[in-house]
């Protein structure tokens, strides 16, 4: 008897992960990622970041082979395939679907001037009301850089794609994308509800350079005979879901409705909330894209807050302040200090310019330190509180856009392993935190099940999602946290003055 499985891929900049999920009970049967070390990123010049798309395919194949072997699965066991991927990249192919240059990936900053000039020339009001963002450093601006600096290569481009679109092309032989993909490239007009022709015309891009648009949830393509033979899959297997990593992380946490929030807190931190009406931040301190369940008839927008200085600050504290203990002991040490860290305040923005601060680079700083009173425990707690307060600062912007934040869904990983961090975030934000055990590739697999009609809706698909814990705001400590947060904001304003 054949197994009933869903396959999910997660194409990251450090590795590609594959997961097989059991359709009937929702369990992850097997998963693997390649390479086992961080994948290389080419930086020919300062601020550049490129990867060869072939590397993604090779790593996807290796991850799939191991996953299939570990699960003792066959190609015919897989009912549908979903794809999650690193956002904002640029892949260029010719008429023969041959890649013309290495992909310019999300963390490449060369296109910033092109986006800034477009924002100025087209006007802030037009960009924000139609695109919900400045063209910034996103995919359209990256293509503008190619057009100006590599004109012969630009003339050879048949289609542009995002990293997930490339993997789907290799699986199916078809070139297509989603509305969400166009929106993350800042090429979707939310007023006209179609590709942003005014932006394409401004940059001089022909409309047919964009791939065919397919639904995020739905049969987008099927596995080709060639890919089936190369990967050990069944020809005709539907590819039925595709989304960028942050919308997909929200999907994997069953975040679909207005007011629901998904959060991660690794090296950098993300708060991603769903908005039910077209809106934007006039200062572009957060980004707004089409969420995975957005359609022209259903407004579901993903508002993305990114904080660069999150887990990287906690790791710095571990290396330099508490190198003799593990992270769990470090959390225990911080818990010996009262809320507010006895007056110590840490501004956590030490990992580059922060969009939430209108791209200012304040650096990380420590305030209120008294050598006769404070210990390393105060520093560790103040660092975690500083990260929490940076999240809450961004969530104030999201609330001003009309988002009613009541619940935060998060995977039990990274900073969310810290009880202190969880309590501080729940109490300061006023939102209950729900912790789950999931990941991006598993979310992509469930998304494929929805898109293929195997599950009737997302509630059925994620009925098996295991809630590990709920952390409610601590009413007894609310005043203390709010006082510490207000002090943190005062210090931040002085730093930015």
Long-range contacts (C-beta under 8 A, 24 or more apart in sequence): 2-74, 2-76, 2-77, 3-29, 3-71, 3-73, 3-74, 3-77, 4-77, 4-79, 5-29, 5-71, 5-73, 5-77, 5-78, 5-79, 6-78, 6-79, 6-80, 6-81, 6-82, 6-445, 6-446, 6-448, 6-449, 6-454, 7-64, 7-78, 7-80, 7-81, 7-82, 7-445, 7-448, 8-81, 8-82, 8-83, 8-84, 8-440, 8-441, 8-442, 8-443, 8-444, 8-445, 8-446, 8-447, 8-448, 9-60, 9-63, 9-64, 9-81, 9-82, 9-83, 9-84, 9-85, 9-167, 9-441, 9-444, 10-83, 10-84, 10-85, 10-245, 10-248, 10-439, 10-440, 10-441, 10-444, 11-56, 11-60, 11-83, 11-84, 11-85, 11-86, 11-163, 11-164, 11-167, 12-39, 12-85, 12-86, 12-245, 12-440, 13-39, 13-41, 13-49, 13-51, 13-86, 13-105, 13-106, 13-107, 14-38, 14-39, 15-39, 15-59, 15-63, 16-56, 16-59, 16-60, 16-63, 17-63, 17-439, 17-440, 17-441, 18-60, 18-63, 18-64, 18-66, 18-67, 18-441, 19-67, 19-439, 19-441, 19-442, 19-444, 19-445, 20-67, 20-68, 20-71, 20-73, 20-78, 20-445, 21-442, 21-445, 21-446, 21-449, 23-79, 23-449, 23-454, 25-464, 26-446, 26-461, 26-462, 26-463, 26-464, 26-465, 27-464, 28-442, 29-71, 29-73, 30-67, 30-68, 30-70, 30-71, 30-73, 31-67, 31-439, 31-441, 31-442, 32-62, 32-63, 32-66, 32-67, 32-70, 33-59, 33-63, 34-58, 34-59, 34-60, 34-62, 34-63, 34-66, 35-59, 41-105, 41-107, 42-102, 45-110, 47-108, 47-109, 47-110, 48-104, 48-108, 48-109, 48-110, 49-104, 49-105, 49-106, 49-107, 49-108, 49-109, 50-102, 50-103, 50-104, 50-105, 50-108, 51-102, 51-103, 51-105, 52-99, 52-102, 52-103, 53-91, 53-99, 53-102, 53-103, 53-163, 53-166, 54-99, 56-163, 56-166, 56-167, 57-166, 57-167, 57-170, 60-167, 61-230, 61-231, 64-231, 64-232, 65-232, 68-232, 74-232, 75-228, 75-231, 75-232, 75-233, 75-234, 75-237, 76-234, 78-233, 78-234, 78-237, 79-237, 79-238, 79-449, 79-452, 79-454, 80-237, 80-238, 80-239, 80-240, 80-241, 80-448, 80-449, 80-451, 80-452, 80-454, 81-171, 81-223, 81-237, 81-238, 81-239, 81-240, 81-241, 81-448, 82-239, 82-240, 82-241, 82-242, 82-443, 82-444, 82-445, 82-446, 82-447, 82-448, 82-449, 82-451, 83-164, 83-167, 83-168, 83-239, 83-241, 83-242, 83-243, 83-444, 84-164, 84-242, 84-243, 84-244, 84-245, 84-248, 84-249, 84-440, 84-441, 84-443, 84-444, 85-162, 85-163, 85-164, 85-167, 85-242, 85-243, 85-244, 85-245, 86-163, 86-244, 86-245, 87-162, 87-184, 87-244, 87-245, 87-246, 88-137, 88-138, 88-139, 88-142, 88-162, 88-184, 88-185, 88-244, 89-139, 89-142, 89-162, 89-163, 90-139, 90-142, 90-143, 90-146, 90-160, 90-161, 90-162, 91-160, 91-161, 91-162, 91-163, 91-165, 91-166, 92-143, 92-146, 92-153, 92-157, 92-159, 92-160, 92-161, 93-157, 93-158, 93-159, 93-160, 93-161, 93-166, 93-169, 93-175, 94-156, 94-157, 94-158, 95-158, 97-169, 97-173, 97-175, 99-166, 100-153, 100-156, 100-157, 101-146, 101-150, 101-153, 103-163, 103-166, 104-142, 104-145, 104-146, 105-163, 108-137, 108-142, 109-137, 110-142, 110-145, 111-137, 111-138, 111-141, 111-142, 111-144, 111-145, 112-136, 112-137, 112-141, 114-141, 114-142, 114-144, 114-145, 114-148, 114-203, 115-140, 115-141, 115-144, 115-186, 118-144, 118-199, 118-202, 118-203, 121-202, 122-198, 122-199, 122-202, 124-282, 126-198, 128-280, 128-282, 128-284, 129-191, 129-280, 130-189, 130-190, 130-191, 130-192, 130-196, 130-198, 131-186, 131-188, 131-189, 131-190, 131-196, 131-199, 132-183, 132-190, 132-278, 132-279, 132-280, 132-287, 132-288, 132-289, 132-301, 133-186, 133-280, 133-284, 133-287, 133-288, 133-289, 134-186, 134-284, 135-186, 135-199, 136-186, 136-284, 136-287, 138-184, 138-185, 138-186, 139-184, 139-185, 139-186, 139-187, 140-185, 140-186, 140-187, 140-199, 140-200, 140-203, 140-205, 141-186, 143-203, 143-205, 144-203, 147-203, 147-204, 147-205, 157-209, 158-209, 159-209, 159-210, 159-211, 160-209, 160-210, 160-211, 161-211, 162-244, 164-242, 164-243, 164-244, 165-211, 165-242, 168-220, 168-221, 168-239, 168-242, 170-227, 171-221, 171-223, 171-224, 171-227, 171-231, 171-239, 172-220, 172-221, 172-222, 172-223, 172-224, 172-227, 172-239, 173-221, 173-224, 173-226, 173-227, 174-212, 174-220, 174-221, 175-211, 175-212, 176-211, 176-212, 176-213, 176-214, 176-220, 176-221, 177-210, 177-211, 177-212, 177-213, 177-214, 178-213, 178-214, 178-215, 178-216, 178-220, 178-242, 178-243, 179-213, 179-216, 179-290, 179-294, 179-295, 179-296, 180-216, 180-243, 180-244, 180-247, 180-289, 180-290, 180-291, 180-292, 180-294, 181-242, 181-244, 182-210, 182-213, 182-290, 183-289, 183-290, 183-294, 184-244, 184-289, 184-290, 188-290, 190-278, 190-290, 191-278, 193-296, 215-295, 215-451, 216-241, 216-242, 216-243, 216-292, 216-293, 216-294, 216-447, 216-451, 217-241, 217-292, 217-293, 217-447, 217-450, 217-451, 218-451, 219-451, 219-452, 220-451, 238-448, 238-451, 238-452, 239-448, 240-447, 240-448, 240-449, 240-450, 240-451, 240-452, 241-444, 241-447, 241-448, 241-450, 241-451, 243-292, 243-444, 243-447, 244-289, 245-440, 246-270, 246-272, 246-302, 246-304, 247-272, 247-289, 247-291, 247-292, 247-302, 248-292, 248-440, 248-443, 248-444, 248-447, 249-411, 249-440, 249-443, 250-274, 250-291, 250-292, 250-302, 250-409, 251-292, 251-443, 251-444, 251-446, 251-447, 251-458, 252-411, 252-438, 252-439, 252-440, 252-442, 252-443, 252-444, 252-446, 253-409, 253-410, 253-411, 253-436, 253-438, 253-443, 253-465, 254-409, 254-458, 254-459, 254-462, 254-465, 255-409, 256-291, 256-292, 256-293, 256-300, 256-458, 257-300, 258-300, 258-403, 258-404, 259-403, 259-404, 259-405, 259-406, 259-407, 260-407, 260-409, 261-395, 261-405, 261-407, 261-408, 261-409, 261-431, 262-408, 262-409, 262-410, 263-391, 263-408, 263-409, 263-410, 263-416, 264-410, 264-411, 264-413, 264-414, 265-310, 265-311, 265-387, 265-391, 265-410, 265-414, 265-415, 265-416, 265-421, 266-310, 266-311, 266-413, 266-414, 266-415, 267-310, 267-311, 267-312, 267-315, 267-351, 268-306, 268-307, 268-308, 268-309, 268-310, 268-311, 268-312, 268-351, 269-306, 269-307, 269-310, 269-311, 269-387, 269-390, 269-391, 269-415, 270-304, 270-305, 270-306, 270-307, 271-304, 271-305, 271-307, 271-391, 271-394, 271-395, 271-398, 271-408, 272-302, 272-303, 272-304, 272-305, 273-302, 273-303, 273-305, 273-395, 273-398, 273-403, 273-405, 274-300, 274-301, 274-302, 274-303, 274-403, 275-299, 275-300, 275-301, 275-302, 275-303, 275-398, 275-401, 275-402, 275-403, 276-300, 276-301, 277-301, 277-402, 279-401, 279-402, 280-401, 281-397, 281-400, 281-401, 283-358, 284-355, 284-358, 285-355, 285-356, 285-357, 285-358, 285-394, 285-397, 286-355, 286-356, 286-394, 286-397, 286-398, 286-401, 287-355, 292-447, 293-458, 303-398, 303-401, 303-403, 305-356, 305-391, 305-394, 305-395, 305-397, 305-398, 306-355, 306-356, 307-348, 307-349, 307-354, 307-356, 307-387, 307-390, 307-391, 307-394, 308-349, 308-351, 308-352, 308-353, 308-354, 309-348, 309-349, 309-350, 309-351, 309-354, 309-364, 309-387, 309-390, 310-348, 310-387, 310-390, 310-415, 311-414, 311-415, 312-350, 312-351, 313-346, 313-348, 313-350, 313-351, 313-364, 313-383, 313-386, 313-387, 314-383, 314-384, 314-387, 314-415, 316-350, 317-379, 317-380, 317-383, 321-376, 321-379, 321-380, 322-376, 322-380, 327-417, 327-418, 328-417, 330-380, 331-417, 331-418, 331-419, 331-420, 331-421, 333-376, 333-377, 333-380, 334-377, 334-380, 334-381, 334-384, 334-418, 334-420, 335-381, 335-419, 335-420, 336-377, 337-377, 337-378, 337-381, 338-480, 339-385, 339-424, 339-477, 339-480, 339-481, 339-484, 340-385, 340-480, 340-481, 340-483, 340-484, 340-487, 341-374, 341-378, 341-379, 341-381, 341-382, 341-385, 341-484, 342-373, 342-374, 342-378, 343-368, 343-370, 344-368, 344-369, 344-374, 344-378, 344-379, 344-381, 344-382, 345-382, 345-386, 345-484, 345-487, 345-488, 345-491, 346-379, 346-382, 346-383, 346-385, 346-386, 347-386, 347-488, 347-491, 347-492, 347-495, 348-383, 348-386, 348-387, 348-390, 349-390, 356-390, 356-393, 356-394, 356-397, 357-496, 360-496, 362-492, 362-495, 362-496, 365-495, 367-491, 381-420, 384-415, 384-418, 384-420, 384-421, 384-424, 385-424, 385-484, 385-488, 386-488, 387-415, 387-421, 388-421, 388-424, 388-425, 388-428, 389-428, 389-484, 389-485, 389-488, 389-489, 391-425, 391-429, 392-425, 392-428, 392-429, 392-485, 393-489, 393-492, 395-429, 405-429, 405-430, 405-431, 406-431, 406-432, 407-431, 407-432, 407-433, 407-434, 408-432, 408-433, 408-434, 409-433, 409-434, 409-436, 410-434, 410-435, 410-436, 411-435, 411-436, 411-437, 411-438, 411-439, 412-436, 412-437, 412-468, 412-469, 422-471, 423-471, 423-474, 423-477, 424-481, 426-471, 426-472, 426-473, 426-474, 427-473, 427-474, 427-477, 427-478, 427-481, 428-481, 428-482, 428-485, 429-473, 430-473, 431-473, 432-470, 432-471, 432-472, 432-473, 433-470, 433-471, 434-467, 434-469, 434-470, 435-467, 435-468, 435-469, 435-470, 435-471, 436-465, 436-466, 436-467, 436-468, 437-466, 437-468, 438-465
